[in-house]
Amino acid sequence: MISWGIIGWIILGGIAGWIASKIMGTDAQQGIGLNIVVGIVGGLLGGFLLSLFGLDVAGGGLIFSMLTAILGACILLWLVRLVTARR
């Protein structure tokens, strides 16, 4: 049985990935599946990076989690662009 937490991650990840793809100009290249993946991985990346700076990402609430996921997704898309531009 799927818990509501996982569904929330998917929804939050999809929205964060879509917003990040709009910011980074990659929306035309991504579908909904890739937006979800980018948003979830971006959330993990953003949470990791912010915790390195001593910020409490676990207790930040929904808005802080969304901003963290968007920030991480933008960084992830920037890194992907950096790696693929060299080819």
Long-range contacts (C-beta under 8 A, 24 or more apart in sequence): 9-40, 9-43, 10-36, 10-40, 12-39, 12-43, 12-65, 12-66, 12-69, 13-37, 13-38, 13-39, 13-40, 13-42, 13-43, 13-69, 14-39, 15-39, 15-66, 16-42, 16-43, 16-66, 16-69, 16-70, 16-73, 17-42, 17-69, 17-73, 19-70, 19-73, 20-70, 20-73, 20-74, 20-76, 20-77, 21-73, 21-77, 23-70, 23-74, 24-74, 24-77, 24-78, 24-81, 26-77, 26-81, 38-73, 38-76, 38-77, 39-69, 39-73, 40-69, 41-72, 41-73, 41-76, 42-69, 42-70, 42-71, 42-72, 42-73, 42-74, 42-75, 42-76, 42-77, 43-68, 43-69, 43-72, 43-73, 44-72, 45-72, 45-73, 45-75, 45-76, 46-70, 46-71, 46-72, 46-73, 46-75, 47-72, 48-72, 49-75
